[in-house]
Amino acid sequence: MVTDGQVRRLMACIQREKSLSVAAVSRIVHSGDPLPQVTAVTIAEVNLSSYDALLVGA
């Protein structure tokens, strides 16, 4: 189960406009790893509904 702390960390990263890979999001949500350093930013449309399965651990 995803904890409130994990969701807060993910939301904080998104609010700071950081670019994250799906693998990085998975690590943050499931293992509590420190937030990754961003070295490049890619701007693209993202369908956030695709993250639902990731957040529930599917």
PDB file of N, CA, C and O in Angstrom, chain B, residues numbered from 101:
ATOM      1  N   MET B 101       0.844  -1.182   0.000  1.00  0.00           N
ATOM      2  CA  MET B 101       0.000   0.000   0.000  1.00  0.00           C
ATOM      3  C   MET B 101       0.889   1.245   0.000  1.00  0.00           C
ATOM      4  O   MET B 101       1.929   1.277   0.657  1.00  0.00           O
ATOM      5  N   VAL B 102       0.475   2.240  -0.726  1.00  0.00           N
ATOM      6  CA  VAL B 102       1.201   3.505  -0.821  1.00  0.00           C
ATOM      7  C   VAL B 102       0.865   4.346   0.406  1.00  0.00           C
ATOM      8  O   VAL B 102      -0.304   4.510   0.756  1.00  0.00           O
ATOM      9  N   THR B 103       1.902   4.877   1.057  1.00  0.00           N
ATOM     10  CA  THR B 103       1.681   5.692   2.255  1.00  0.00           C
ATOM     11  C   THR B 103       1.462   7.151   1.884  1.00  0.00           C
ATOM     12  O   THR B 103       1.782   7.583   0.777  1.00  0.00           O
ATOM     13  N   ASP B 104       0.911   7.899   2.832  1.00  0.00           N
ATOM     14  CA  ASP B 104       0.719   9.337   2.620  1.00  0.00           C
ATOM     15  C   ASP B 104       2.052  10.027   2.368  1.00  0.00           C
ATOM     16  O   ASP B 104       2.136  10.936   1.542  1.00  0.00           O
ATOM     17  N   GLY B 105       3.090   9.601   3.070  1.00  0.00           N
ATOM     18  CA  GLY B 105       4.414  10.192   2.891  1.00  0.00           C
ATOM     19  C   GLY B 105       4.943   9.993   1.487  1.00  0.00           C
ATOM     20  O   GLY B 105       5.545  10.902   0.914  1.00  0.00           O
ATOM     21  N   GLN B 106       4.725   8.811   0.924  1.00  0.00           N
ATOM     22  CA  GLN B 106       5.183   8.536  -0.433  1.00  0.00           C
ATOM     23  C   GLN B 106       4.443   9.408  -1.436  1.00  0.00           C
ATOM     24  O   GLN B 106       5.049   9.930  -2.371  1.00  0.00           O
ATOM     25  N   VAL B 107       3.154   9.567  -1.250  1.00  0.00           N
ATOM     26  CA  VAL B 107       2.367  10.412  -2.154  1.00  0.00           C
ATOM     27  C   VAL B 107       2.812  11.866  -2.023  1.00  0.00           C
ATOM     28  O   VAL B 107       2.931  12.566  -3.029  1.00  0.00           O
ATOM     29  N   ARG B 108       3.062  12.333  -0.789  1.00  0.00           N
ATOM     30  CA  ARG B 108       3.524  13.711  -0.588  1.00  0.00           C
ATOM     31  C   ARG B 108       4.864  13.951  -1.272  1.00  0.00           C
ATOM     32  O   ARG B 108       5.066  15.006  -1.872  1.00  0.00           O
ATOM     33  N   ARG B 109       5.784  12.987  -1.193  1.00  0.00           N
ATOM     34  CA  ARG B 109       7.090  13.135  -1.834  1.00  0.00           C
ATOM     35  C   ARG B 109       6.937  13.220  -3.348  1.00  0.00           C
ATOM     36  O   ARG B 109       7.591  14.034  -4.000  1.00  0.00           O
ATOM     37  N   LEU B 110       6.072  12.378  -3.903  1.00  0.00           N
ATOM     38  CA  LEU B 110       5.844  12.393  -5.342  1.00  0.00           C
ATOM     39  C   LEU B 110       5.218  13.718  -5.771  1.00  0.00           C
ATOM     40  O   LEU B 110       5.644  14.314  -6.760  1.00  0.00           O
ATOM     41  N   MET B 111       4.216  14.176  -5.036  1.00  0.00           N
ATOM     42  CA  MET B 111       3.561  15.434  -5.379  1.00  0.00           C
ATOM     43  C   MET B 111       4.526  16.613  -5.252  1.00  0.00           C
ATOM     44  O   MET B 111       4.487  17.527  -6.075  1.00  0.00           O
ATOM     45  N   ALA B 112       5.383  16.607  -4.244  1.00  0.00           N
ATOM     46  CA  ALA B 112       6.362  17.685  -4.077  1.00  0.00           C
ATOM     47  C   ALA B 112       7.292  17.745  -5.277  1.00  0.00           C
ATOM     48  O   ALA B 112       7.630  18.830  -5.751  1.00  0.00           O
ATOM     49  N   CYS B 113       7.701  16.598  -5.763  1.00  0.00           N
ATOM     50  CA  CYS B 113       8.589  16.552  -6.917  1.00  0.00           C
ATOM     51  C   CYS B 113       7.877  17.085  -8.163  1.00  0.00           C
ATOM     52  O   CYS B 113       8.460  17.847  -8.934  1.00  0.00           O
ATOM     53  N   ILE B 114       6.643  16.691  -8.354  1.00  0.00           N
ATOM     54  CA  ILE B 114       5.873  17.154  -9.510  1.00  0.00           C
ATOM     55  C   ILE B 114       5.659  18.664  -9.423  1.00  0.00           C
ATOM     56  O   ILE B 114       5.775  19.363 -10.429  1.00  0.00           O
ATOM     57  N   GLN B 115       5.350  19.170  -8.230  1.00  0.00           N
ATOM     58  CA  GLN B 115       5.101  20.603  -8.063  1.00  0.00           C
ATOM     59  C   GLN B 115       6.351  21.434  -8.308  1.00  0.00           C
ATOM     60  O   GLN B 115       6.248  22.603  -8.680  1.00  0.00           O
ATOM     61  N   ARG B 116       7.525  20.856  -8.109  1.00  0.00           N
ATOM     62  CA  ARG B 116       8.770  21.579  -8.380  1.00  0.00           C
ATOM     63  C   ARG B 116       9.137  21.492  -9.857  1.00  0.00           C
ATOM     64  O   ARG B 116      10.216  21.926 -10.259  1.00  0.00           O
ATOM     65  N   GLU B 117       8.233  20.926 -10.670  1.00  0.00           N
ATOM     66  CA  GLU B 117       8.409  20.818 -12.118  1.00  0.00           C
ATOM     67  C   GLU B 117       9.631  19.994 -12.492  1.00  0.00           C
ATOM     68  O   GLU B 117      10.330  20.316 -13.453  1.00  0.00           O
ATOM     69  N   LYS B 118       9.886  18.947 -11.750  1.00  0.00           N
ATOM     70  CA  LYS B 118      10.994  18.051 -12.063  1.00  0.00           C
ATOM     71  C   LYS B 118      10.530  17.015 -13.082  1.00  0.00           C
ATOM     72  O   LYS B 118       9.367  16.611 -13.085  1.00  0.00           O
ATOM     73  N   SER B 119      11.428  16.601 -13.927  1.00  0.00           N
ATOM     74  CA  SER B 119      11.143  15.556 -14.909  1.00  0.00           C
ATOM     75  C   SER B 119      11.509  14.215 -14.291  1.00  0.00           C
ATOM     76  O   SER B 119      12.632  14.029 -13.822  1.00  0.00           O
ATOM     77  N   LEU B 120      10.565  13.283 -14.290  1.00  0.00           N
ATOM     78  CA  LEU B 120      10.794  11.970 -13.696  1.00  0.00           C
ATOM     79  C   LEU B 120      10.456  10.872 -14.682  1.00  0.00           C
ATOM     80  O   LEU B 120       9.485  10.972 -15.431  1.00  0.00           O
ATOM     81  N   SER B 121      11.254   9.835 -14.678  1.00  0.00           N
ATOM     82  CA  SER B 121      10.920   8.660 -15.475  1.00  0.00           C
ATOM     83  C   SER B 121       9.930   7.810 -14.686  1.00  0.00           C
ATOM     84  O   SER B 121       9.784   7.977 -13.475  1.00  0.00           O
ATOM     85  N   VAL B 122       9.256   6.905 -15.374  1.00  0.00           N
ATOM     86  CA  VAL B 122       8.343   5.989 -14.697  1.00  0.00           C
ATOM     87  C   VAL B 122       9.114   5.151 -13.681  1.00  0.00           C
ATOM     88  O   VAL B 122       8.603   4.874 -12.596  1.00  0.00           O
ATOM     89  N   ALA B 123      10.331   4.746 -14.017  1.00  0.00           N
ATOM     90  CA  ALA B 123      11.149   3.953 -13.088  1.00  0.00           C
ATOM     91  C   ALA B 123      11.455   4.750 -11.820  1.00  0.00           C
ATOM     92  O   ALA B 123      11.419   4.200 -10.719  1.00  0.00           O
ATOM     93  N   ALA B 124      11.754   6.035 -11.970  1.00  0.00           N
ATOM     94  CA  ALA B 124      12.031   6.870 -10.796  1.00  0.00           C
ATOM     95  C   ALA B 124      10.792   7.016  -9.928  1.00  0.00           C
ATOM     96  O   ALA B 124      10.879   6.951  -8.702  1.00  0.00           O
ATOM     97  N   VAL B 125       9.646   7.213 -10.553  1.00  0.00           N
ATOM     98  CA  VAL B 125       8.391   7.316  -9.800  1.00  0.00           C
ATOM     99  C   VAL B 125       8.139   6.019  -9.042  1.00  0.00           C
ATOM    100  O   VAL B 125       7.754   6.045  -7.873  1.00  0.00           O
ATOM    101  N   SER B 126       8.351   4.897  -9.698  1.00  0.00           N
ATOM    102  CA  SER B 126       8.150   3.602  -9.050  1.00  0.00           C
ATOM    103  C   SER B 126       9.060   3.447  -7.837  1.00  0.00           C
ATOM    104  O   SER B 126       8.620   2.978  -6.787  1.00  0.00           O
ATOM    105  N   ARG B 127      10.329   3.839  -7.975  1.00  0.00           N
ATOM    106  CA  ARG B 127      11.261   3.748  -6.841  1.00  0.00           C
ATOM    107  C   ARG B 127      10.809   4.636  -5.693  1.00  0.00           C
ATOM    108  O   ARG B 127      10.832   4.214  -4.536  1.00  0.00           O
ATOM    109  N   ILE B 128      10.398   5.860  -6.000  1.00  0.00           N
ATOM    110  CA  ILE B 128       9.957   6.789  -4.961  1.00  0.00           C
ATOM    111  C   ILE B 128       8.750   6.226  -4.224  1.00  0.00           C
ATOM    112  O   ILE B 128       8.705   6.230  -2.994  1.00  0.00           O
ATOM    113  N   VAL B 129       7.777   5.744  -4.981  1.00  0.00           N
ATOM    114  CA  VAL B 129       6.535   5.267  -4.389  1.00  0.00           C
ATOM    115  C   VAL B 129       6.735   3.978  -3.599  1.00  0.00           C
ATOM    116  O   VAL B 129       6.181   3.824  -2.511  1.00  0.00           O
ATOM    117  N   HIS B 130       7.516   3.060  -4.139  1.00  0.00           N
ATOM    118  CA  HIS B 130       7.590   1.737  -3.529  1.00  0.00           C
ATOM    119  C   HIS B 130       8.746   1.518  -2.566  1.00  0.00           C
ATOM    120  O   HIS B 130       8.666   0.619  -1.730  1.00  0.00           O
ATOM    121  N   SER B 131       9.807   2.293  -2.647  1.00  0.00           N
ATOM    122  CA  SER B 131      10.931   2.000  -1.757  1.00  0.00           C
ATOM    123  C   SER B 131      11.393   3.186  -0.932  1.00  0.00           C
ATOM    124  O   SER B 131      12.239   3.021  -0.053  1.00  0.00           O
ATOM    125  N   GLY B 132      10.871   4.365  -1.183  1.00  0.00           N
ATOM    126  CA  GLY B 132      11.267   5.523  -0.396  1.00  0.00           C
ATOM    127  C   GLY B 132      12.652   6.052  -0.721  1.00  0.00           C
ATOM    128  O   GLY B 132      13.236   6.770   0.090  1.00  0.00           O
ATOM    129  N   ASP B 133      13.201   5.713  -1.901  1.00  0.00           N
ATOM    130  CA  ASP B 133      14.507   6.239  -2.297  1.00  0.00           C
ATOM    131  C   ASP B 133      14.473   7.765  -2.310  1.00  0.00           C
ATOM    132  O   ASP B 133      13.409   8.360  -2.482  1.00  0.00           O
ATOM    133  N   PRO B 134      15.629   8.400  -2.130  1.00  0.00           N
ATOM    134  CA  PRO B 134      15.673   9.860  -2.239  1.00  0.00           C
ATOM    135  C   PRO B 134      15.261  10.306  -3.640  1.00  0.00           C
ATOM    136  O   PRO B 134      15.404   9.562  -4.610  1.00  0.00           O
ATOM    137  N   LEU B 135      14.756  11.513  -3.727  1.00  0.00           N
ATOM    138  CA  LEU B 135      14.367  12.034  -5.034  1.00  0.00           C
ATOM    139  C   LEU B 135      15.583  12.131  -5.935  1.00  0.00           C
ATOM    140  O   LEU B 135      16.647  12.564  -5.493  1.00  0.00           O
ATOM    141  N   PRO B 136      15.440  11.733  -7.195  1.00  0.00           N
ATOM    142  CA  PRO B 136      16.584  11.773  -8.112  1.00  0.00           C
ATOM    143  C   PRO B 136      16.943  13.203  -8.502  1.00  0.00           C
ATOM    144  O   PRO B 136      16.085  14.085  -8.528  1.00  0.00           O
ATOM    145  N   GLN B 137      18.217  13.418  -8.803  1.00  0.00           N
ATOM    146  CA  GLN B 137      18.660  14.706  -9.321  1.00  0.00           C
ATOM    147  C   GLN B 137      18.266  14.785 -10.794  1.00  0.00           C
ATOM    148  O   GLN B 137      18.411  13.812 -11.534  1.00  0.00           O
ATOM    149  N   VAL B 138      17.781  15.918 -11.205  1.00  0.00           N
ATOM    150  CA  VAL B 138      17.353  16.096 -12.587  1.00  0.00           C
ATOM    151  C   VAL B 138      18.465  16.791 -13.358  1.00  0.00           C
ATOM    152  O   VAL B 138      18.961  17.840 -12.947  1.00  0.00           O
ATOM    153  N   THR B 139      18.849  16.192 -14.481  1.00  0.00           N
ATOM    154  CA  THR B 139      19.894  16.790 -15.307  1.00  0.00           C
ATOM    155  C   THR B 139      19.351  17.284 -16.638  1.00  0.00           C
ATOM    156  O   THR B 139      20.031  18.026 -17.346  1.00  0.00           O
ATOM    157  N   ALA B 140      18.144  16.885 -16.984  1.00  0.00           N
ATOM    158  CA  ALA B 140      17.532  17.325 -18.235  1.00  0.00           C
ATOM    159  C   ALA B 140      16.025  17.382 -18.034  1.00  0.00           C
ATOM    160  O   ALA B 140      15.468  16.642 -17.223  1.00  0.00           O
ATOM    161  N   VAL B 141      15.384  18.248 -18.765  1.00  0.00           N
ATOM    162  CA  VAL B 141      13.938  18.384 -18.668  1.00  0.00           C
ATOM    163  C   VAL B 141      13.345  18.157 -20.046  1.00  0.00           C
ATOM    164  O   VAL B 141      13.788  18.741 -21.034  1.00  0.00           O
ATOM    165  N   THR B 142      12.341  17.303 -20.095  1.00  0.00           N
ATOM    166  CA  THR B 142      11.606  17.059 -21.329  1.00  0.00           C
ATOM    167  C   THR B 142      10.169  17.492 -21.097  1.00  0.00           C
ATOM    168  O   THR B 142       9.540  17.070 -20.127  1.00  0.00           O
ATOM    169  N   ILE B 143       9.656  18.319 -21.969  1.00  0.00           N
ATOM    170  CA  ILE B 143       8.284  18.785 -21.829  1.00  0.00           C
ATOM    171  C   ILE B 143       7.427  18.019 -22.825  1.00  0.00           C
ATOM    172  O   ILE B 143       7.690  18.009 -24.027  1.00  0.00           O
ATOM    173  N   ALA B 144       6.398  17.379 -22.290  1.00  0.00           N
ATOM    174  CA  ALA B 144       5.488  16.608 -23.130  1.00  0.00           C
ATOM    175  C   ALA B 144       4.168  16.449 -22.394  1.00  0.00           C
ATOM    176  O   ALA B 144       4.115  16.557 -21.169  1.00  0.00           O
ATOM    177  N   GLU B 145       3.114  16.195 -23.136  1.00  0.00           N
ATOM    178  CA  GLU B 145       1.832  15.913 -22.516  1.00  0.00           C
ATOM    179  C   GLU B 145       1.900  14.542 -21.872  1.00  0.00           C
ATOM    180  O   GLU B 145       2.487  13.610 -22.423  1.00  0.00           O
ATOM    181  N   VAL B 146       1.293  14.428 -20.704  1.00  0.00           N
ATOM    182  CA  VAL B 146       1.297  13.165 -19.975  1.00  0.00           C
ATOM    183  C   VAL B 146      -0.129  12.831 -19.583  1.00  0.00           C
ATOM    184  O   VAL B 146      -0.850  13.671 -19.046  1.00  0.00           O
ATOM    185  N   ASN B 147      -0.527  11.610 -19.853  1.00  0.00           N
ATOM    186  CA  ASN B 147      -1.831  11.134 -19.429  1.00  0.00           C
ATOM    187  C   ASN B 147      -1.655  10.549 -18.033  1.00  0.00           C
ATOM    188  O   ASN B 147      -1.193   9.417 -17.887  1.00  0.00           O
ATOM    189  N   LEU B 148      -2.023  11.315 -17.007  1.00  0.00           N
ATOM    190  CA  LEU B 148      -1.789  10.884 -15.635  1.00  0.00           C
ATOM    191  C   LEU B 148      -2.626   9.679 -15.236  1.00  0.00           C
ATOM    192  O   LEU B 148      -2.308   9.026 -14.242  1.00  0.00           O
ATOM    193  N   SER B 149      -3.678   9.363 -15.970  1.00  0.00           N
ATOM    194  CA  SER B 149      -4.462   8.178 -15.625  1.00  0.00           C
ATOM    195  C   SER B 149      -3.631   6.912 -15.775  1.00  0.00           C
ATOM    196  O   SER B 149      -3.944   5.895 -15.156  1.00  0.00           O
ATOM    197  N   SER B 150      -2.572   6.955 -16.591  1.00  0.00           N
ATOM    198  CA  SER B 150      -1.721   5.776 -16.747  1.00  0.00           C
ATOM    199  C   SER B 150      -0.899   5.506 -15.496  1.00  0.00           C
ATOM    200  O   SER B 150      -0.357   4.410 -15.348  1.00  0.00           O
ATOM    201  N   TYR B 151      -0.791   6.477 -14.588  1.00  0.00           N
ATOM    202  CA  TYR B 151      -0.040   6.284 -13.352  1.00  0.00           C
ATOM    203  C   TYR B 151      -0.862   5.563 -12.284  1.00  0.00           C
ATOM    204  O   TYR B 151      -0.303   5.118 -11.282  1.00  0.00           O
ATOM    205  N   ASP B 152      -2.179   5.440 -12.477  1.00  0.00           N
ATOM    206  CA  ASP B 152      -3.021   4.791 -11.475  1.00  0.00           C
ATOM    207  C   ASP B 152      -2.522   3.392 -11.139  1.00  0.00           C
ATOM    208  O   ASP B 152      -2.413   3.040  -9.964  1.00  0.00           O
ATOM    209  N   ALA B 153      -2.221   2.595 -12.154  1.00  0.00           N
ATOM    210  CA  ALA B 153      -1.754   1.230 -11.918  1.00  0.00           C
ATOM    211  C   ALA B 153      -0.412   1.236 -11.203  1.00  0.00           C
ATOM    212  O   ALA B 153      -0.163   0.383 -10.351  1.00  0.00           O
ATOM    213  N   LEU B 154       0.447   2.177 -11.535  1.00  0.00           N
ATOM    214  CA  LEU B 154       1.755   2.278 -10.885  1.00  0.00           C
ATOM    215  C   LEU B 154       1.599   2.577  -9.399  1.00  0.00           C
ATOM    216  O   LEU B 154       2.284   1.977  -8.570  1.00  0.00           O
ATOM    217  N   LEU B 155       0.709   3.493  -9.060  1.00  0.00           N
ATOM    218  CA  LEU B 155       0.545   3.906  -7.672  1.00  0.00           C
ATOM    219  C   LEU B 155      -0.061   2.817  -6.801  1.00  0.00           C
ATOM    220  O   LEU B 155       0.156   2.810  -5.590  1.00  0.00           O
ATOM    221  N   VAL B 156      -0.813   1.903  -7.389  1.00  0.00           N
ATOM    222  CA  VAL B 156      -1.380   0.811  -6.592  1.00  0.00           C
ATOM    223  C   VAL B 156      -0.501  -0.423  -6.635  1.00  0.00           C
ATOM    224  O   VAL B 156      -0.866  -1.461  -6.082  1.00  0.00           O
ATOM    225  N   GLY B 157       0.650  -0.328  -7.282  1.00  0.00           N
ATOM    226  CA  GLY B 157       1.608  -1.430  -7.267  1.00  0.00           C
ATOM    227  C   GLY B 157       1.340  -2.515  -8.284  1.00  0.00           C
ATOM    228  O   GLY B 157       1.831  -3.634  -8.137  1.00  0.00           O
ATOM    229  N   ALA B 158       0.574  -2.210  -9.307  1.00  0.00           N
ATOM    230  CA  ALA B 158       0.272  -3.220 -10.334  1.00  0.00           C
ATOM    231  C   ALA B 158       1.476  -3.499 -11.196  1.00  0.00           C
ATOM    232  O   ALA B 158       1.404  -4.321 -12.110  1.00  0.00           O
TER     233      ALA B 158
END
